[in-house]
Amino acid sequence: MVALVLSMATVVGVIWLIRLLIVMPKRPVLLDRRHLVMRVGTLRHVDLPTESIARGHMEVPIRIWRDKAVLDLALLTHPNGVVDLIGPLPGRPAIRAIAHRLDDPSAFVRAFDALRTPA
């Protein structure tokens, strides 16, 4: 009976993991004039107004990555982009930055900088 319960839990866990991996490319990081939405599939979701962001950059030394004030959305990989916040993350006052694994971090930084320049 115990083996059956553990087997079922394993099957459910594997199905959940496969679903998470399939959904990730369909839920990308989104940036427009008003909001930045950083997602990790259906697992995590952070929606920020762009005026609460100080800057976006690609420098991610290990000390930043492991800092408790940085929300790591990269899961098991090393993040390649960081968004520094002007103030703490709403609802999470200890968080001052968000690290993420982006497909094209330089394009993200360019897009963010383009939003900051007056049109």
Biopython code that builds the backbone (N, CA, C, O; Angstrom):
import numpy as np
from Bio.PDB.StructureBuilder import StructureBuilder

atoms = [
    (1, "MET", "N", (0.814, -1.194, 0.000)),
    (1, "MET", "CA", (0.000, 0.000, 0.000)),
    (1, "MET", "C", (0.867, 1.273, 0.000)),
    (1, "MET", "O", (0.578, 2.228, -0.721)),
    (2, "VAL", "N", (1.930, 1.271, 0.816)),
    (2, "VAL", "CA", (2.833, 2.418, 0.880)),
    (2, "VAL", "C", (3.510, 2.626, -0.470)),
    (2, "VAL", "O", (3.645, 3.758, -0.934)),
    (3, "ALA", "N", (3.934, 1.532, -1.100)),
    (3, "ALA", "CA", (4.580, 1.624, -2.416)),
    (3, "ALA", "C", (3.622, 2.200, -3.444)),
    (3, "ALA", "O", (4.041, 2.982, -4.297)),
    (4, "LEU", "N", (2.371, 1.842, -3.389)),
    (4, "LEU", "CA", (1.375, 2.360, -4.324)),
    (4, "LEU", "C", (1.174, 3.864, -4.130)),
    (4, "LEU", "O", (1.100, 4.608, -5.108)),
    (5, "VAL", "N", (1.086, 4.311, -2.897)),
    (5, "VAL", "CA", (0.920, 5.736, -2.599)),
    (5, "VAL", "C", (2.141, 6.519, -3.074)),
    (5, "VAL", "O", (1.994, 7.576, -3.686)),
    (6, "LEU", "N", (3.337, 6.018, -2.803)),
    (6, "LEU", "CA", (4.555, 6.692, -3.235)),
    (6, "LEU", "C", (4.670, 6.713, -4.757)),
    (6, "LEU", "O", (5.125, 7.705, -5.327)),
    (7, "SER", "N", (4.269, 5.647, -5.413)),
    (7, "SER", "CA", (4.290, 5.602, -6.877)),
    (7, "SER", "C", (3.330, 6.631, -7.469)),
    (7, "SER", "O", (3.670, 7.322, -8.429)),
    (8, "MET", "N", (2.147, 6.730, -6.903)),
    (8, "MET", "CA", (1.174, 7.717, -7.386)),
    (8, "MET", "C", (1.691, 9.136, -7.167)),
    (8, "MET", "O", (1.537, 9.989, -8.042)),
    (9, "ALA", "N", (2.300, 9.400, -6.017)),
    (9, "ALA", "CA", (2.863, 10.724, -5.745)),
    (9, "ALA", "C", (3.975, 11.040, -6.735)),
    (9, "ALA", "O", (4.097, 12.181, -7.181)),
    (10, "THR", "N", (4.783, 10.053, -7.084)),
    (10, "THR", "CA", (5.853, 10.248, -8.061)),
    (10, "THR", "C", (5.278, 10.558, -9.436)),
    (10, "THR", "O", (5.757, 11.469, -10.111)),
    (11, "VAL", "N", (4.270, 9.823, -9.858)),
    (11, "VAL", "CA", (3.646, 10.058, -11.166)),
    (11, "VAL", "C", (3.035, 11.459, -11.219)),
    (11, "VAL", "O", (3.200, 12.166, -12.213)),
    (12, "VAL", "N", (2.339, 11.860, -10.171)),
    (12, "VAL", "CA", (1.750, 13.202, -10.129)),
    (12, "VAL", "C", (2.853, 14.264, -10.175)),
    (12, "VAL", "O", (2.708, 15.267, -10.874)),
    (13, "GLY", "N", (3.934, 14.063, -9.451)),
    (13, "GLY", "CA", (5.050, 15.004, -9.467)),
    (13, "GLY", "C", (5.704, 15.116, -10.832)),
    (13, "GLY", "O", (6.045, 16.219, -11.259)),
    (14, "VAL", "N", (5.883, 14.013, -11.518)),
    (14, "VAL", "CA", (6.487, 14.033, -12.853)),
    (14, "VAL", "C", (5.557, 14.739, -13.840)),
    (14, "VAL", "O", (6.019, 15.530, -14.663)),
    (15, "ILE", "N", (4.265, 14.466, -13.770)),
    (15, "ILE", "CA", (3.303, 15.137, -14.656)),
    (15, "ILE", "C", (3.309, 16.644, -14.396)),
    (15, "ILE", "O", (3.279, 17.430, -15.343)),
    (16, "TRP", "N", (3.347, 17.056, -13.126)),
    (16, "TRP", "CA", (3.390, 18.476, -12.790)),
    (16, "TRP", "C", (4.655, 19.132, -13.344)),
    (16, "TRP", "O", (4.595, 20.232, -13.892)),
    (17, "LEU", "N", (5.793, 18.464, -13.203)),
    (17, "LEU", "CA", (7.053, 19.004, -13.701)),
    (17, "LEU", "C", (7.048, 19.129, -15.222)),
    (17, "LEU", "O", (7.499, 20.143, -15.756)),
    (18, "ILE", "N", (6.550, 18.125, -15.921)),
    (18, "ILE", "CA", (6.473, 18.183, -17.381)),
    (18, "ILE", "C", (5.559, 19.320, -17.811)),
    (18, "ILE", "O", (5.884, 20.055, -18.744)),
    (19, "ARG", "N", (4.425, 19.474, -17.147)),
    (19, "ARG", "CA", (3.501, 20.571, -17.475)),
    (19, "ARG", "C", (4.174, 21.923, -17.257)),
    (19, "ARG", "O", (4.031, 22.826, -18.082)),
    (20, "LEU", "N", (4.905, 22.070, -16.153)),
    (20, "LEU", "CA", (5.615, 23.312, -15.877)),
    (20, "LEU", "C", (6.610, 23.628, -16.984)),
    (20, "LEU", "O", (6.694, 24.773, -17.427)),
    (21, "LEU", "N", (7.360, 22.636, -17.437)),
    (21, "LEU", "CA", (8.349, 22.850, -18.497)),
    (21, "LEU", "C", (7.696, 23.172, -19.834)),
    (21, "LEU", "O", (8.243, 23.951, -20.614)),
    (22, "ILE", "N", (6.542, 22.588, -20.110)),
    (22, "ILE", "CA", (5.841, 22.863, -21.366)),
    (22, "ILE", "C", (5.252, 24.273, -21.367)),
    (22, "ILE", "O", (5.250, 24.940, -22.402)),
    (23, "VAL", "N", (4.758, 24.729, -20.230)),
    (23, "VAL", "CA", (4.093, 26.027, -20.144)),
    (23, "VAL", "C", (5.088, 27.190, -20.139)),
    (23, "VAL", "O", (4.734, 28.291, -20.561)),
    (24, "MET", "N", (6.309, 26.978, -19.678)),
    (24, "MET", "CA", (7.275, 28.075, -19.544)),
    (24, "MET", "C", (7.464, 28.903, -20.813)),
    (24, "MET", "O", (7.401, 30.130, -20.723)),
    (25, "PRO", "N", (7.690, 28.322, -21.976)),
    (25, "PRO", "CA", (7.871, 29.161, -23.164)),
    (25, "PRO", "C", (6.606, 29.936, -23.555)),
    (25, "PRO", "O", (6.693, 30.936, -24.268)),
    (26, "LYS", "N", (5.456, 29.492, -23.105)),
    (26, "LYS", "CA", (4.199, 30.158, -23.441)),
    (26, "LYS", "C", (3.875, 31.301, -22.490)),
    (26, "LYS", "O", (2.902, 32.022, -22.708)),
    (27, "ARG", "N", (4.658, 31.479, -21.456)),
    (27, "ARG", "CA", (4.435, 32.542, -20.477)),
    (27, "ARG", "C", (5.727, 33.338, -20.291)),
    (27, "ARG", "O", (6.386, 33.216, -19.259)),
    (28, "PRO", "N", (6.092, 34.151, -21.286)),
    (28, "PRO", "CA", (7.368, 34.872, -21.231)),
    (28, "PRO", "C", (7.321, 36.099, -20.324)),
    (28, "PRO", "O", (6.273, 36.474, -19.798)),
    (29, "VAL", "N", (8.490, 36.704, -20.161)),
    (29, "VAL", "CA", (8.589, 37.989, -19.482)),
    (29, "VAL", "C", (8.009, 39.034, -20.432)),
    (29, "VAL", "O", (8.356, 39.072, -21.612)),
    (30, "LEU", "N", (7.126, 39.876, -19.910)),
    (30, "LEU", "CA", (6.480, 40.910, -20.717)),
    (30, "LEU", "C", (6.836, 42.286, -20.180)),
    (30, "LEU", "O", (6.877, 42.504, -18.970)),
    (31, "LEU", "N", (7.095, 43.217, -21.104)),
    (31, "LEU", "CA", (7.457, 44.581, -20.730)),
    (31, "LEU", "C", (6.715, 45.543, -21.638)),
    (31, "LEU", "O", (6.798, 45.444, -22.862)),
    (32, "ASP", "N", (5.988, 46.477, -21.035)),
    (32, "ASP", "CA", (5.390, 47.565, -21.809)),
    (32, "ASP", "C", (5.573, 48.854, -21.017)),
    (32, "ASP", "O", (6.257, 48.855, -19.994)),
    (33, "ARG", "N", (4.981, 49.933, -21.466)),
    (33, "ARG", "CA", (5.189, 51.240, -20.820)),
    (33, "ARG", "C", (4.736, 51.274, -19.367)),
    (33, "ARG", "O", (5.293, 52.028, -18.568)),
    (34, "ARG", "N", (3.737, 50.474, -19.008)),
    (34, "ARG", "CA", (3.171, 50.535, -17.662)),
    (34, "ARG", "C", (3.622, 49.415, -16.733)),
    (34, "ARG", "O", (3.741, 49.626, -15.526)),
    (35, "HIS", "N", (3.875, 48.223, -17.281)),
    (35, "HIS", "CA", (4.126, 47.064, -16.425)),
    (35, "HIS", "C", (5.278, 46.197, -16.927)),
    (35, "HIS", "O", (5.569, 46.127, -18.121)),
    (36, "LEU", "N", (5.912, 45.548, -15.971)),
    (36, "LEU", "CA", (6.857, 44.472, -16.234)),
    (36, "LEU", "C", (6.280, 43.237, -15.556)),
    (36, "LEU", "O", (6.034, 43.240, -14.350)),
    (37, "VAL", "N", (6.067, 42.191, -16.330)),
    (37, "VAL", "CA", (5.545, 40.939, -15.795)),
    (37, "VAL", "C", (6.634, 39.890, -15.945)),
    (37, "VAL", "O", (7.015, 39.534, -17.060)),
    (38, "MET", "N", (7.132, 39.396, -14.823)),
    (38, "MET", "CA", (8.158, 38.361, -14.826)),
    (38, "MET", "C", (7.504, 37.076, -14.329)),
    (38, "MET", "O", (6.947, 37.033, -13.232)),
    (39, "ARG", "N", (7.581, 36.028, -15.156)),
    (39, "ARG", "CA", (6.918, 34.772, -14.818)),
    (39, "ARG", "C", (7.878, 33.602, -14.951)),
    (39, "ARG", "O", (8.836, 33.633, -15.723)),
    (40, "VAL", "N", (7.593, 32.592, -14.186)),
    (40, "VAL", "CA", (8.265, 31.297, -14.297)),
    (40, "VAL", "C", (7.148, 30.288, -14.511)),
    (40, "VAL", "O", (6.672, 29.657, -13.567)),
    (41, "GLY", "N", (6.734, 30.146, -15.772)),
    (41, "GLY", "CA", (5.616, 29.264, -16.088)),
    (41, "GLY", "C", (4.403, 29.639, -15.270)),
    (41, "GLY", "O", (4.023, 30.809, -15.227)),
    (42, "THR", "N", (3.793, 28.678, -14.626)),
    (42, "THR", "CA", (2.667, 28.942, -13.737)),
    (42, "THR", "C", (3.102, 28.920, -12.271)),
    (42, "THR", "O", (2.269, 29.051, -11.374)),
    (43, "LEU", "N", (4.389, 28.756, -12.030)),
    (43, "LEU", "CA", (4.908, 28.608, -10.674)),
    (43, "LEU", "C", (4.976, 29.932, -9.923)),
    (43, "LEU", "O", (4.498, 30.031, -8.793)),
    (44, "ARG", "N", (5.565, 30.945, -10.542)),
    (44, "ARG", "CA", (5.711, 32.254, -9.917)),
    (44, "ARG", "C", (5.345, 33.338, -10.911)),
    (44, "ARG", "O", (5.466, 33.160, -12.123)),
    (45, "HIS", "N", (4.890, 34.480, -10.372)),
    (45, "HIS", "CA", (4.429, 35.582, -11.205)),
    (45, "HIS", "C", (4.635, 36.878, -10.429)),
    (45, "HIS", "O", (4.134, 37.022, -9.313)),
    (46, "VAL", "N", (5.374, 37.826, -11.020)),
    (46, "VAL", "CA", (5.576, 39.128, -10.388)),
    (46, "VAL", "C", (5.191, 40.189, -11.405)),
    (46, "VAL", "O", (5.739, 40.226, -12.507)),
    (47, "ASP", "N", (4.249, 41.051, -11.039)),
    (47, "ASP", "CA", (3.783, 42.136, -11.901)),
    (47, "ASP", "C", (4.171, 43.451, -11.241)),
    (47, "ASP", "O", (3.719, 43.758, -10.138)),
    (48, "LEU", "N", (5.016, 44.228, -11.925)),
    (48, "LEU", "CA", (5.513, 45.482, -11.365)),
    (48, "LEU", "C", (5.167, 46.650, -12.261)),
    (48, "LEU", "O", (5.245, 46.521, -13.483)),
    (49, "PRO", "N", (4.789, 47.784, -11.699)),
    (49, "PRO", "CA", (4.690, 48.989, -12.519)),
    (49, "PRO", "C", (6.108, 49.438, -12.891)),
    (49, "PRO", "O", (7.017, 49.356, -12.065)),
    (50, "THR", "N", (6.300, 49.906, -14.113)),
    (50, "THR", "CA", (7.658, 50.260, -14.566)),
    (50, "THR", "C", (8.251, 51.414, -13.762)),
    (50, "THR", "O", (9.473, 51.523, -13.662)),
    (51, "GLU", "N", (7.413, 52.278, -13.185)),
    (51, "GLU", "CA", (7.975, 53.386, -12.407)),
    (51, "GLU", "C", (8.574, 52.927, -11.077)),
    (51, "GLU", "O", (9.255, 53.708, -10.413)),
    (52, "SER", "N", (8.335, 51.686, -10.679)),
    (52, "SER", "CA", (8.937, 51.169, -9.443)),
    (52, "SER", "C", (10.294, 50.506, -9.700)),
    (52, "SER", "O", (10.911, 49.973, -8.778)),
    (53, "ILE", "N", (10.756, 50.540, -10.949)),
    (53, "ILE", "CA", (12.010, 49.879, -11.318)),
    (53, "ILE", "C", (13.111, 50.922, -11.479)),
    (53, "ILE", "O", (12.953, 51.890, -12.223)),
    (54, "ALA", "N", (14.219, 50.722, -10.783)),
    (54, "ALA", "CA", (15.356, 51.636, -10.881)),
    (54, "ALA", "C", (16.140, 51.387, -12.170)),
    (54, "ALA", "O", (16.453, 52.325, -12.903)),
    (55, "ARG", "N", (16.457, 50.115, -12.441)),
    (55, "ARG", "CA", (17.202, 49.780, -13.654)),
    (55, "ARG", "C", (17.179, 48.281, -13.882)),
    (55, "ARG", "O", (16.911, 47.501, -12.969)),
    (56, "GLY", "N", (17.464, 47.895, -15.107)),
    (56, "GLY", "CA", (17.656, 46.497, -15.461)),
    (56, "GLY", "C", (19.087, 46.326, -15.935)),
    (56, "GLY", "O", (19.607, 47.180, -16.652)),
    (57, "HIS", "N", (19.729, 45.239, -15.548)),
    (57, "HIS", "CA", (21.119, 45.033, -15.974)),
    (57, "HIS", "C", (21.424, 43.543, -16.050)),
    (57, "HIS", "O", (20.654, 42.703, -15.584)),
    (58, "MET", "N", (22.576, 43.240, -16.655)),
    (58, "MET", "CA", (22.970, 41.857, -16.878)),
    (58, "MET", "C", (24.102, 41.409, -15.971)),
    (58, "MET", "O", (24.534, 40.259, -16.060)),
    (59, "GLU", "N", (24.596, 42.279, -15.104)),
    (59, "GLU", "CA", (25.678, 41.902, -14.201)),
    (59, "GLU", "C", (25.080, 41.134, -13.022)),
    (59, "GLU", "O", (24.337, 41.691, -12.214)),
    (60, "VAL", "N", (25.417, 39.855, -12.942)),
    (60, "VAL", "CA", (24.851, 39.027, -11.874)),
    (60, "VAL", "C", (25.973, 38.268, -11.166)),
    (60, "VAL", "O", (26.140, 37.067, -11.376)),
    (61, "PRO", "N", (26.746, 38.971, -10.322)),
    (61, "PRO", "CA", (27.767, 38.249, -9.563)),
    (61, "PRO", "C", (27.103, 37.337, -8.534)),
    (61, "PRO", "O", (25.947, 37.541, -8.163)),
    (62, "ILE", "N", (27.824, 36.360, -8.093)),
    (62, "ILE", "CA", (27.282, 35.353, -7.184)),
    (62, "ILE", "C", (26.760, 35.978, -5.892)),
    (62, "ILE", "O", (25.802, 35.467, -5.311)),
    (63, "ARG", "N", (27.372, 37.078, -5.428)),
    (63, "ARG", "CA", (26.913, 37.709, -4.185)),
    (63, "ARG", "C", (25.511, 38.297, -4.349)),
    (63, "ARG", "O", (24.730, 38.286, -3.398)),
    (64, "ILE", "N", (25.178, 38.811, -5.534)),
    (64, "ILE", "CA", (23.829, 39.317, -5.788)),
    (64, "ILE", "C", (22.856, 38.158, -5.883)),
    (64, "ILE", "O", (21.750, 38.215, -5.345)),
    (65, "TRP", "N", (23.274, 37.110, -6.568)),
    (65, "TRP", "CA", (22.407, 35.963, -6.799)),
    (65, "TRP", "C", (21.975, 35.318, -5.493)),
    (65, "TRP", "O", (20.842, 34.850, -5.381)),
    (66, "ARG", "N", (22.851, 35.287, -4.513)),
    (66, "ARG", "CA", (22.552, 34.631, -3.240)),
    (66, "ARG", "C", (22.063, 35.585, -2.162)),
    (66, "ARG", "O", (21.800, 35.156, -1.038)),
    (67, "ASP", "N", (21.937, 36.862, -2.477)),
    (67, "ASP", "CA", (21.471, 37.848, -1.520)),
    (67, "ASP", "C", (20.005, 37.585, -1.166)),
    (67, "ASP", "O", (19.193, 37.306, -2.049)),
    (68, "LYS", "N", (19.672, 37.672, 0.099)),
    (68, "LYS", "CA", (18.297, 37.431, 0.560)),
    (68, "LYS", "C", (17.339, 38.527, 0.102)),
    (68, "LYS", "O", (16.124, 38.326, 0.117)),
    (69, "ALA", "N", (17.868, 39.691, -0.306)),
    (69, "ALA", "CA", (17.025, 40.789, -0.774)),
    (69, "ALA", "C", (16.707, 40.669, -2.262)),
    (69, "ALA", "O", (16.048, 41.542, -2.827)),
    (70, "VAL", "N", (17.171, 39.593, -2.900)),
    (70, "VAL", "CA", (16.934, 39.374, -4.329)),
    (70, "VAL", "C", (16.007, 38.184, -4.505)),
    (70, "VAL", "O", (16.300, 37.083, -4.039)),
    (71, "LEU", "N", (14.880, 38.412, -5.183)),
    (71, "LEU", "CA", (13.947, 37.336, -5.512)),
    (71, "LEU", "C", (14.485, 36.622, -6.743)),
    (71, "LEU", "O", (14.581, 37.222, -7.813)),
    (72, "ASP", "N", (14.835, 35.356, -6.605)),
    (72, "ASP", "CA", (15.438, 34.580, -7.692)),
    (72, "ASP", "C", (14.351, 33.802, -8.440)),
    (72, "ASP", "O", (13.790, 32.843, -7.910)),
    (73, "LEU", "N", (14.061, 34.224, -9.672)),
    (73, "LEU", "CA", (13.082, 33.538, -10.504)),
    (73, "LEU", "C", (13.747, 32.604, -11.508)),
    (73, "LEU", "O", (13.080, 32.089, -12.406)),
    (74, "ALA", "N", (15.033, 32.381, -11.372)),
    (74, "ALA", "CA", (15.762, 31.545, -12.321)),
    (74, "ALA", "C", (15.656, 30.059, -11.998)),
    (74, "ALA", "O", (16.174, 29.228, -12.744)),
    (75, "LEU", "N", (15.004, 29.718, -10.915)),
    (75, "LEU", "CA", (14.854, 28.327, -10.469)),
    (75, "LEU", "C", (16.208, 27.679, -10.265)),
    (75, "LEU", "O", (16.939, 28.080, -9.358)),
    (76, "LEU", "N", (16.568, 26.705, -11.060)),
    (76, "LEU", "CA", (17.803, 25.943, -10.831)),
    (76, "LEU", "C", (19.012, 26.450, -11.597)),
    (76, "LEU", "O", (20.107, 25.911, -11.435)),
    (77, "THR", "N", (18.845, 27.471, -12.428)),
    (77, "THR", "CA", (19.954, 27.987, -13.223)),
    (77, "THR", "C", (20.453, 29.306, -12.647)),
    (77, "THR", "O", (19.817, 29.913, -11.785)),
    (78, "HIS", "N", (21.610, 29.730, -13.148)),
    (78, "HIS", "CA", (22.174, 31.017, -12.743)),
    (78, "HIS", "C", (21.434, 32.123, -13.489)),
    (78, "HIS", "O", (21.332, 32.053, -14.713)),
    (79, "PRO", "N", (20.910, 33.146, -12.798)),
    (79, "PRO", "CA", (20.212, 34.233, -13.492)),
    (79, "PRO", "C", (21.170, 35.028, -14.361)),
    (79, "PRO", "O", (22.357, 35.127, -14.052)),
    (80, "ASN", "N", (20.659, 35.598, -15.452)),
    (80, "ASN", "CA", (21.491, 36.409, -16.332)),
    (80, "ASN", "C", (20.949, 37.824, -16.485)),
    (80, "ASN", "O", (21.439, 38.587, -17.317)),
    (81, "GLY", "N", (19.947, 38.181, -15.695)),
    (81, "GLY", "CA", (19.403, 39.530, -15.707)),
    (81, "GLY", "C", (18.847, 39.873, -14.339)),
    (81, "GLY", "O", (18.298, 39.017, -13.645)),
    (82, "VAL", "N", (18.995, 41.147, -13.956)),
    (82, "VAL", "CA", (18.507, 41.609, -12.657)),
    (82, "VAL", "C", (17.748, 42.910, -12.861)),
    (82, "VAL", "O", (18.169, 43.774, -13.632)),
    (83, "VAL", "N", (16.637, 43.040, -12.171)),
    (83, "VAL", "CA", (15.866, 44.275, -12.147)),
    (83, "VAL", "C", (15.978, 44.821, -10.729)),
    (83, "VAL", "O", (15.524, 44.193, -9.773)),
    (84, "ASP", "N", (16.588, 46.001, -10.602)),
    (84, "ASP", "CA", (16.696, 46.667, -9.303)),
    (84, "ASP", "C", (15.453, 47.518, -9.092)),
    (84, "ASP", "O", (15.019, 48.236, -9.993)),
    (85, "LEU", "N", (14.885, 47.431, -7.897)),
    (85, "LEU", "CA", (13.664, 48.163, -7.588)),
    (85, "LEU", "C", (13.978, 49.455, -6.849)),
    (85, "LEU", "O", (14.965, 49.533, -6.117)),
    (86, "ILE", "N", (13.141, 50.466, -7.040)),
    (86, "ILE", "CA", (13.309, 51.737, -6.336)),
    (86, "ILE", "C", (13.001, 51.553, -4.852)),
    (86, "ILE", "O", (13.719, 52.068, -3.995)),
    (87, "GLY", "N", (11.941, 50.824, -4.556)),
    (87, "GLY", "CA", (11.553, 50.522, -3.177)),
    (87, "GLY", "C", (11.368, 49.023, -3.042)),
    (87, "GLY", "O", (11.644, 48.282, -3.985)),
    (88, "PRO", "N", (10.914, 48.570, -1.905)),
    (88, "PRO", "CA", (10.708, 47.126, -1.729)),
    (88, "PRO", "C", (9.553, 46.612, -2.581)),
    (88, "PRO", "O", (8.660, 47.370, -2.961)),
    (89, "LEU", "N", (9.582, 45.339, -2.870)),
    (89, "LEU", "CA", (8.520, 44.683, -3.633)),
    (89, "LEU", "C", (7.240, 44.708, -2.808)),
    (89, "LEU", "O", (7.257, 44.306, -1.645)),
    (90, "PRO", "N", (6.126, 45.173, -3.381)),
    (90, "PRO", "CA", (4.870, 45.203, -2.619)),
    (90, "PRO", "C", (4.511, 43.813, -2.089)),
    (90, "PRO", "O", (4.502, 42.830, -2.829)),
    (91, "GLY", "N", (4.222, 43.761, -0.815)),
    (91, "GLY", "CA", (3.881, 42.496, -0.172)),
    (91, "GLY", "C", (5.083, 41.706, 0.305)),
    (91, "GLY", "O", (4.931, 40.738, 1.050)),
    (92, "ARG", "N", (6.290, 42.109, -0.118)),
    (92, "ARG", "CA", (7.523, 41.415, 0.302)),
    (92, "ARG", "C", (8.575, 42.482, 0.603)),
    (92, "ARG", "O", (9.457, 42.712, -0.223)),
    (93, "PRO", "N", (8.507, 43.132, 1.754)),
    (93, "PRO", "CA", (9.371, 44.280, 2.036)),
    (93, "PRO", "C", (10.859, 43.978, 2.054)),
    (93, "PRO", "O", (11.663, 44.903, 1.944)),
    (94, "ALA", "N", (11.253, 42.734, 2.186)),
    (94, "ALA", "CA", (12.679, 42.407, 2.213)),
    (94, "ALA", "C", (13.271, 42.327, 0.809)),
    (94, "ALA", "O", (14.494, 42.311, 0.669)),
    (95, "ILE", "N", (12.447, 42.277, -0.232)),
    (95, "ILE", "CA", (12.931, 42.107, -1.609)),
    (95, "ILE", "C", (13.190, 43.464, -2.239)),
    (95, "ILE", "O", (12.299, 44.311, -2.298)),
    (96, "ARG", "N", (14.434, 43.669, -2.718)),
    (96, "ARG", "CA", (14.845, 44.922, -3.352)),
    (96, "ARG", "C", (15.241, 44.754, -4.814)),
    (96, "ARG", "O", (15.481, 45.743, -5.507)),
    (97, "ALA", "N", (15.312, 43.501, -5.293)),
    (97, "ALA", "CA", (15.685, 43.242, -6.688)),
    (97, "ALA", "C", (15.110, 41.885, -7.102)),
    (97, "ALA", "O", (14.777, 41.049, -6.262)),
    (98, "ILE", "N", (15.002, 41.691, -8.420)),
    (98, "ILE", "CA", (14.495, 40.430, -8.955)),
    (98, "ILE", "C", (15.495, 39.922, -9.984)),
    (98, "ILE", "O", (15.850, 40.638, -10.921)),
    (99, "ALA", "N", (15.945, 38.694, -9.809)),
    (99, "ALA", "CA", (16.871, 38.054, -10.756)),
    (99, "ALA", "C", (16.089, 37.025, -11.561)),
    (99, "ALA", "O", (15.206, 36.347, -11.036)),
    (100, "HIS", "N", (16.428, 36.918, -12.850)),
    (100, "HIS", "CA", (15.694, 35.999, -13.717)),
    (100, "HIS", "C", (16.640, 35.462, -14.793)),
    (100, "HIS", "O", (17.655, 36.081, -15.114)),
    (101, "ARG", "N", (16.293, 34.320, -15.332)),
    (101, "ARG", "CA", (17.029, 33.754, -16.459)),
    (101, "ARG", "C", (16.259, 34.141, -17.719)),
    (101, "ARG", "O", (15.195, 33.589, -17.996)),
    (102, "LEU", "N", (16.801, 35.094, -18.484)),
    (102, "LEU", "CA", (16.152, 35.609, -19.683)),
    (102, "LEU", "C", (16.736, 34.958, -20.931)),
    (102, "LEU", "O", (17.918, 34.613, -20.958)),
    (103, "ASP", "N", (15.912, 34.789, -21.965)),
    (103, "ASP", "CA", (16.403, 34.232, -23.217)),
    (103, "ASP", "C", (17.405, 35.168, -23.881)),
    (103, "ASP", "O", (18.424, 34.715, -24.403)),
    (104, "ASP", "N", (17.126, 36.473, -23.867)),
    (104, "ASP", "CA", (18.008, 37.468, -24.472)),
    (104, "ASP", "C", (18.122, 38.655, -23.524)),
    (104, "ASP", "O", (17.397, 39.638, -23.678)),
    (105, "PRO", "N", (19.021, 38.578, -22.545)),
    (105, "PRO", "CA", (19.095, 39.644, -21.539)),
    (105, "PRO", "C", (19.495, 41.002, -22.109)),
    (105, "PRO", "O", (19.019, 42.028, -21.624)),
    (106, "SER", "N", (20.348, 41.035, -23.115)),
    (106, "SER", "CA", (20.741, 42.332, -23.685)),
    (106, "SER", "C", (19.551, 43.000, -24.379)),
    (106, "SER", "O", (19.416, 44.222, -24.307)),
    (107, "ALA", "N", (18.693, 42.239, -25.043)),
    (107, "ALA", "CA", (17.488, 42.802, -25.663)),
    (107, "ALA", "C", (16.535, 43.326, -24.596)),
    (107, "ALA", "O", (15.885, 44.352, -24.797)),
    (108, "PHE", "N", (16.447, 42.634, -23.467)),
    (108, "PHE", "CA", (15.600, 43.100, -22.370)),
    (108, "PHE", "C", (16.104, 44.441, -21.845)),
    (108, "PHE", "O", (15.313, 45.363, -21.649)),
    (109, "VAL", "N", (17.407, 44.558, -21.616)),
    (109, "VAL", "CA", (17.976, 45.808, -21.106)),
    (109, "VAL", "C", (17.768, 46.931, -22.118)),
    (109, "VAL", "O", (17.424, 48.049, -21.734)),
    (110, "ARG", "N", (17.973, 46.649, -23.410)),
    (110, "ARG", "CA", (17.738, 47.668, -24.446)),
    (110, "ARG", "C", (16.275, 48.106, -24.464)),
    (110, "ARG", "O", (15.989, 49.298, -24.576)),
    (111, "ALA", "N", (15.355, 47.159, -24.355)),
    (111, "ALA", "CA", (13.927, 47.491, -24.353)),
    (111, "ALA", "C", (13.572, 48.319, -23.125)),
    (111, "ALA", "O", (12.796, 49.270, -23.222)),
    (112, "PHE", "N", (14.131, 47.970, -21.980)),
    (112, "PHE", "CA", (13.860, 48.723, -20.766)),
    (112, "PHE", "C", (14.431, 50.132, -20.872)),
    (112, "PHE", "O", (13.774, 51.097, -20.482)),
    (113, "ASP", "N", (15.649, 50.257, -21.396)),
    (113, "ASP", "CA", (16.264, 51.583, -21.578)),
    (113, "ASP", "C", (15.457, 52.418, -22.572)),
    (113, "ASP", "O", (15.313, 53.627, -22.390)),
    (114, "ALA", "N", (14.933, 51.787, -23.616)),
    (114, "ALA", "CA", (14.115, 52.506, -24.607)),
    (114, "ALA", "C", (12.838, 53.040, -23.970)),
    (114, "ALA", "O", (12.359, 54.103, -24.364)),
    (115, "LEU", "N", (12.281, 52.338, -23.008)),
    (115, "LEU", "CA", (11.094, 52.832, -22.307)),
    (115, "LEU", "C", (11.427, 54.044, -21.445)),
    (115, "LEU", "O", (10.591, 54.928, -21.257)),
    (116, "ARG", "N", (12.629, 54.080, -20.933)),
    (116, "ARG", "CA", (13.035, 55.188, -20.046)),
    (116, "ARG", "C", (13.334, 56.463, -20.804)),
    (116, "ARG", "O", (13.221, 57.549, -20.237)),
    (117, "THR", "N", (13.716, 56.367, -22.079)),
    (117, "THR", "CA", (14.044, 57.566, -22.846)),
    (117, "THR", "C", (12.748, 58.223, -23.325)),
    (117, "THR", "O", (11.821, 57.531, -23.745)),
    (118, "PRO", "N", (12.681, 59.543, -23.265)),
    (118, "PRO", "CA", (11.468, 60.220, -23.720)),
    (118, "PRO", "C", (11.263, 60.024, -25.224)),
    (118, "PRO", "O", (12.216, 60.031, -26.002)),
    (119, "ALA", "N", (10.011, 59.850, -25.607)),
    (119, "ALA", "CA", (9.685, 59.633, -27.025)),
    (119, "ALA", "C", (9.610, 60.909, -27.802)),
    (119, "ALA", "O", (9.346, 60.886, -29.004)),
]
sb = StructureBuilder()
sb.init_structure("model")
sb.init_model(0)
sb.init_chain("A")
sb.init_seg("    ")
for serial, (resi, resn, name, xyz) in enumerate(atoms, 1):
    if name == "N":
        sb.init_residue(resn, " ", resi, " ")
    sb.init_atom(name, np.array(xyz, "f"), 0.0, 1.0, " ", f" {name:<3s}", serial, name[0])
structure = sb.get_structure()
